[in-house]
Amino acid sequence: MSAGKDIRLTVLSPQKTVLQVQTGRVELPASKGRFVVLYNHAPVITSLEEGDLVYETGGRVEKLHVLSGFAEVNENTVTVCAEI
């Protein structure tokens, strides 16, 4: 991950903020198929289906299982509202 090329990832559930990290990439289980968000990705809003949200932080690949929800990608920020 290069400095200045990070994406801010925020995951919210109905109960609380689950995750807030800086990452180089986010892989989402979108309802039309999995896709990867990299730095400067085009804006998009998508629904999510059950699957793993995958992101890299601290040189490690991390996973968070979501049941359903929505994701917005805009200006190097990924905001996920999901049932966990």
C-alpha positions as CSV (number, residue, x, y, z in Angstrom):
1,M,0.0,0.0,0.0
2,S,1.5,3.3,-1.1
3,A,1.1,6.4,1.1
4,G,-1.6,8.6,-0.3
5,K,-3.2,5.7,-2.3
6,D,-5.4,4.5,0.5
7,I,-9.2,3.9,0.6
8,R,-11.2,4.6,3.8
9,L,-13.4,1.6,4.6
10,T,-16.3,2.0,7.0
11,V,-18.6,-0.9,7.8
12,L,-21.8,-0.1,9.7
13,S,-24.4,-2.5,11.1
14,P,-27.8,-1.4,12.5
15,Q,-26.3,-1.7,16.0
16,K,-22.9,-0.1,15.7
17,T,-19.9,0.9,13.6
18,V,-18.2,-2.4,13.0
19,L,-15.0,-1.3,11.2
20,Q,-13.1,1.8,10.2
21,V,-9.7,1.2,8.4
22,Q,-7.5,2.6,5.7
23,T,-6.8,0.0,3.1
24,G,-5.4,-0.4,-0.4
25,R,-8.2,-2.6,-1.8
26,V,-11.7,-3.8,-0.9
27,E,-13.5,-6.8,-2.4
28,L,-17.2,-6.7,-2.1
29,P,-19.9,-9.5,-2.5
30,A,-22.2,-7.4,-4.7
31,S,-25.5,-8.9,-5.9
32,K,-24.3,-8.7,-9.5
33,G,-21.0,-10.4,-8.7
34,R,-17.9,-9.8,-6.6
35,F,-15.8,-6.8,-7.5
36,V,-12.7,-5.0,-6.2
37,V,-12.4,-1.4,-5.3
38,L,-9.0,0.2,-5.8
39,Y,-7.8,3.8,-5.4
40,N,-9.7,6.2,-7.6
41,H,-12.5,3.8,-8.4
42,A,-15.5,5.3,-10.1
43,P,-18.5,6.2,-7.9
44,V,-21.0,3.3,-7.4
45,I,-23.8,2.2,-5.2
46,T,-24.6,-1.5,-5.0
47,S,-26.6,-4.0,-3.0
48,L,-24.7,-6.8,-1.3
49,E,-25.5,-10.5,-0.9
50,E,-24.2,-12.9,1.7
51,G,-20.4,-13.4,1.4
52,D,-17.0,-12.2,2.6
53,L,-15.9,-8.5,2.4
54,V,-12.2,-8.8,1.9
55,Y,-9.7,-6.0,2.6
56,E,-6.0,-5.6,3.3
57,T,-4.5,-3.8,6.3
58,G,-1.1,-4.0,7.9
59,G,0.1,-6.3,5.2
60,R,-2.6,-8.9,6.0
61,V,-5.7,-9.9,4.2
62,E,-8.8,-9.7,6.5
63,K,-12.3,-10.9,6.0
64,L,-15.7,-9.9,7.4
65,H,-18.8,-12.0,6.6
66,V,-21.9,-10.0,5.7
67,L,-25.4,-11.3,5.3
68,S,-26.8,-8.5,3.1
69,G,-26.6,-4.8,2.7
70,F,-25.5,-1.9,0.5
71,A,-22.2,-0.3,-0.3
72,E,-21.3,3.2,-1.6
73,V,-18.0,3.9,-3.3
74,N,-17.2,7.6,-3.7
75,E,-13.9,9.7,-3.6
76,N,-11.7,6.9,-2.2
77,T,-14.2,6.0,0.5
78,V,-16.2,2.8,0.7
79,T,-19.1,2.9,3.1
80,V,-20.9,-0.4,3.8
81,C,-24.2,-0.7,5.6
82,A,-24.8,-4.4,6.3
83,E,-26.3,-7.1,8.4
84,I,-23.3,-8.9,10.0
